[in-house]
Amino acid sequence: MIGLRILQRRRAVDLALARQFLDVPVANVSDCMARMTAAGPRLRPMHRSARMAGPALTIKTRPGDNLMIHKALQLAVPGDIIVVDGGGDLTNALIGEIMTGDAMRQKLGGIVINGAIRDADWIAERDFPVFAAGVTHRGPYKDGPGEINVPIAIDGMVIEPGDLVIGDGDGLLCVPFDQVETLLAAARAKQEVEARMVADIEAGTLDRAWVDATLTRLNCFIER
């Protein structure tokens, strides 16, 4: 029944491969994806400090209802990222201290809520990754409907069950399952380029010739 179903996750990015992204800034991966994909600026880290990377266990739920999130916590395995599309609604919190604590005990990789959380002070004191759109003290309902392990979308970013989900202080990004290894190599290469740029800045030798070359190509008027 569409709207009330729990499916099997048919594939998931290898956890060891996923964790290699913990050393790569999300911004570098985003640049390698042509800057075309993002989960939107509203989803921010609510925890103290930690990067996130792991396979997505997806949930689509009615705004304000967390029945299927509770079920997902029963299905999740260590390293999984619980990714919830709650419609972006901030009226009722979908998780708080109890569910986050359960996820921590199970050694999950993090929680993403396209909606609200509560017990924000408790979450902010810990390094367990929690990304959400907002905070409210009003609690959730537990009646459904909802779906587990279905494709979801957050601000146009499609997340399939088992895709790689990464996050840091700049926000969230989904890396499609079939592109994980390619994008890891590309992001590492970009990281090396940026490291050389930082060294050039510190040495005072950064080459900015491309700026004037671009302005010339655009026929920009520059008063002399």
C-alpha positions, 0 to 999 in steps of 0.5 A, spaced: 500 500 500 503 506 497 503 511 503 504 505 508 509 500 507 516 498 509 521 495 503 527 492 503 534 496 502 536 492 496 543 495 496 548 500 500 554 503 499 560 500 503 561 503 510 568 503 509 568 506 502 563 511 505 567 513 511 573 515 507 569 521 505 569 523 513 576 526 510 573 530 504 569 537 505 562 536 503 564 543 499 569 539 495 564 533 493 559 538 491 564 542 486 565 535 483 558 534 482 557 541 478 554 545 484 548 542 482 546 538 488 544 540 495 539 539 500 538 546 501 540 551 506 535 550 512 538 543 514 543 545 519 548 541 523 544 541 530 550 537 534 556 540 537 561 537 531 562 531 527 562 530 520 557 525 517 558 519 512 554 513 511 549 509 507 542 512 507 536 509 510 530 513 507 524 514 511 518 518 508 513 520 513 507 525 514 509 531 517 509 531 525 509 523 525 515 519 527 512 512 527 516 510 521 522 513 524 521 508 530 521 502 526 527 505 522 531 505 528 529 497 529 531 496 522 538 500 522 545 497 522 551 500 525 553 506 520 547 507 517 544 514 516 537 515 518 534 520 512 527 523 514 523 527 509 518 530 513 516 535 508 520 540 511 514 542 516 516 545 523 510 544 527 512 538 531 519 535 532 520 528 529 526 526 534 529 528 540 534 526 546 530 519 546 531 517 539 537 520 538 540 516 544 538 510 541 541 511 535 548 513 538 547 506 542 546 503 536 552 506 533 549 509 527 552 514 522 547 520 524 540 522 523 537 527 518 530 530 519 527 535 513 523 537 519 524 539 526 527 536 532 527 537 540 531 537 546 536 541 542 541 543 548 542 535 549 543 534 542 548 540 541 552 538 547 554 531 543 558 530 537 553 525 534 551 528 527 544 530 527 542 535 521 535 538 521 531 544 519 529 547 525 527 546 533 520 546 537 518 543 543 512 540 540 512 533 540 510 528 534 504 523 533 505 516 532 499 514 527 503 514 520 502 514 514 509 513 512 514 509 508 521 506 509 526 505 504 523 509 498 526 514 494 525 521 497 527 528 495 529 534 499 529 541 496 530 537 489 536 532 492 533 525 490 536 520 495 535 513 494 536 507 499 543 506 500 546 512 497 551 515 500 549 521 505 555 526 507 555 532 512 559 537 515 558 544 517 557 547 510 550 542 510 548 535 506 549 532 500 547 525 497 552 522 492 548 517 488 550 509 489 554 508 482 558 515 483 561 514 490 568 511 488 569 516 482 567 522 486 571 520 492 577 520 487 575 527 484 574 530 490 581 528 493 584 531 487 580 537 488 582 537 495 590 537 493 589 543 488 586 547 494 592 545 499 597 548 493 593 554 493 593 555 500 600 554 500 601 559 495 597 564 499 601 563 505 607 564 500 604 570 497 605 567 490 598 565 488 596 566 481 590 570 479 591 571 472 585 567 470 581 573 473 583 578 468 583 573 463 576 572 464 574 579 464 577 580 458 573 574 455 567 577 457 569 584 454 568 587 461 570 595 461 575 597 466 577 604 467 584 606 467 
